[in-house]
Structure formats: C-alpha cells, structure tokens
Amino acid sequence: MRAFERAFADYHDVPHCVSAGSGTEAILLGLRALGVRAGDEVLTGATTTAQAITAIEAIGAVPVIVDVHPGDYLMAVEQVAGALTPRTRCLLAVHAYGQCVDMAALRDVATAHGLTILEDCAQAWSARHHGRLAGTMGDAAAFSVYPGRLLGRYGDRGAVITASDEVRDRLVRLRYHGNRERYQAIRTPGYQRLLDEEEGAALRRRLSGAGSLLAARRAVAERYAEGLAGTDLGLPATAPGNEHTFHVYAVRHPRRERLLKALEAFPVSRVDVFGARDRDLPVTGKLAEELFALPVSASLPDDAQGRLIAALRDAIDSTADGA
Ligand SMILES: Cc1ncc(COP(=O)(O)O)c(C=O)c1O
C-alpha cells in the first residue's frame, strides 16, 4: 500500500498520496479532509456521475450543479461566481471525459471567496492542463481506479493526493478509523479503507505503462475525428491548454435516439449527465438529449472502428430530414 502511495505521489510530483476504497470514497475523504461539513454547499459541473454527487450527499453537504460548455462539456467556470452562496465551502472540479476544467479561472474564484478546490480526476488520470498533470492544481485531488480506466487493474480502488501536510494527516486518520497507525485507539469517526498489497503492486506496474495506452487511445480519437469530419455530428473539442486522455469519446447529435437505433449492433452508450432537465441549465439540458459516447478502448481494432464510422455516417445521412 505504502509503495503504491509513494509511487502515485511521485508520478504526480506531490508529497502525499493516501489510497482509498474507490473514487467515490476518495471524493468523500477529500471533501471531509478539506473541512466540508453537513449543510455546506459544494459546487460542481453537470458532466459528472451519480457517484460524485452521492459522495457530496453522504457527508450531508449539498451539491450545487453548474452548467457546462457545449463543445468541450467542461464546467462553465465563468458561471461559478454567480452560483456561490454564504454556505459554499468547496469547488469540486470534475475533469470530465478526460480533460481538465479551466483551473486558473477556478482558482481565481476560490481565492476571491476563500474556498477550497477538490479536483475530481476519476476520468482524467494523466491528462495535462498547460503542462501540469490533472490533480496537481487544486488543494487535493481524488482518483478512481478500476479495470475500465486507464489506471486500473483488478478491482475498484481510489486515491487522494495533496501537497498539504495537514490535509494528508486528516486523510490518513479518516481512512483508518481515526487512527494514524494500525492498532491505536479510535479517536475520530473514520473508515476502514486500506489498499491491499497485491493490488498496490499491480497498480505500480501500470503507472509506468501508461504512456503507450494513452497514445493508443489518442490514436483512436484521431481516427474518429478524421473519419467523421464533414458530418454534422458534434465531436469533442479539446479546451485550450489541455492534453485530452479521451476517457470517454462523447459526441452529440440532435437526432441521437434515431442514430442509436440505427447503430444497435455497435457498443455505443449514452453519457450520464446528472440532474439535467429539471434545473435551469440550458447547455446541460441539451446535452442530456444529444450526448452519446463512442468506444475508445486502446485495444479497439481498426477495422471495427472503421465499420462503426461508416455505419454512423450512414445513419446520419439516412436520418436527415428529407432522406
Ligand atoms: C467523474 C467521476 N467521479 C467519481 C466517480 C466515482 O469513482 P468510483 O466508481 O471509483 O467510485 C466516477 C466513476 O465513474 C466518475 O466518473
């Protein structure tokens, strides 16, 4: 466990990593370690998952969801200041689908209003923002590890990284019944979440093999961009300064339902957009109707991707008005 934590901290060039049971728990521990309490509000972007929202709710805090940009699907940071209230305590920056939120702008808001930032890197391990790795720009950052992710091996795990000794201390106590070390008396309510050695060793090996996996995913994304150019399918934009990992290759189209029907033989899925239509979030509402994800695994065979691109182009043409 400690060896993985050291390697994960070193990978990010930060002093501390504390492993956790899952990404959900990493968020929950991170929020608590940053001082979020019951009744506090935590602001986050709409392109997130139910797990991140329930992690906020699990400590009795209130999620406040901000709209996102229509092209890159990232939290509209320019709307954050208008959504703050005296109860806002923390900004949860979800680096959605594999690229980072505008962290300089978010940091300006946090500084101006005395707020902390927790980065949610569940979907963005190894993404870069103006050269910096996701997870190194907030007060702490939560990661998720499971087999479907770029960093994943056997089971579900998570981790929190931070540059702050104080936050690290709180994290260590929280994830182990309030104790700093095993077999001490319980002092504060916490959890029992320790990473087993076998999983830790497998993940350490995975850390060093990330480069080639990432390159393969980016190549799949490039083939989509080339193969689908010239159609009216909305392709994912990469925000300025970002190096995207394409954890999810999310595209949008006004006739999504008909396209998905035409693509029933292919493994395309909808992307979860939380709490979309019943809130006053116009872009999120639209994405809830139009967004879906194309398969982007590093092992996706070229010919399968080629068939999907051709079928998608056909579906777009055959469902067009007048066709
Ligand atoms: C943005 C985001 N945050 C948090 C989580 C929760 O991570 P985990 O499934 O490891 O609990 C997920 C999982 O999909 C996620 O996509």
The ligand as a Tripos MOL2 file, in Angstrom:
@<TRIPOS>MOLECULE
LIG
   16    16     1     0     0
SMALL
NO_CHARGES

@<TRIPOS>ATOM
      1 C1        -16.3790   11.9180  -12.5220 C.3       1 LIG1
      2 C2        -16.4400   10.7540  -11.5710 C.ar      1 LIG1
      3 N1        -16.2690   10.9790  -10.2550 N.ar      1 LIG1
      4 C3        -16.3060    9.9550   -9.3650 C.ar      1 LIG1
      5 C4        -16.5230    8.6500   -9.7510 C.ar      1 LIG1
      6 C5        -16.5630    7.5620   -8.7300 C.3       1 LIG1
      7 O1        -15.4950    6.6370   -8.8430 O.3       1 LIG1
      8 P1        -15.6740    5.1140   -8.3850 P.3       1 LIG1
      9 O2        -16.5400    4.4190   -9.3730 O.co2     1 LIG1
     10 O3        -14.2690    4.5640   -8.3510 O.co2     1 LIG1
     11 O4        -16.2780    5.1140   -7.0220 O.co2     1 LIG1
     12 C6        -16.7040    8.3640  -11.1050 C.ar      1 LIG1
     13 C7        -16.9640    6.9950  -11.5500 C.2       1 LIG1
     14 O5        -17.3510    6.7120  -12.6610 O.2       1 LIG1
     15 C8        -16.6510    9.4460  -12.0510 C.ar      1 LIG1
     16 O6        -16.7960    9.2250  -13.3690 O.3       1 LIG1
@<TRIPOS>BOND
     1     1     2 1
     2     2     3 ar
     3     2    15 ar
     4     3     4 ar
     5     4     5 ar
     6     5     6 1
     7     5    12 ar
     8     6     7 1
     9     7     8 1
    10     8     9 2
    11     8    10 1
    12     8    11 1
    13    12    13 1
    14    12    15 ar
    15    13    14 2
    16    15    16 1
@<TRIPOS>SUBSTRUCTURE
     1 LIG1         1 GROUP 0 **** ****
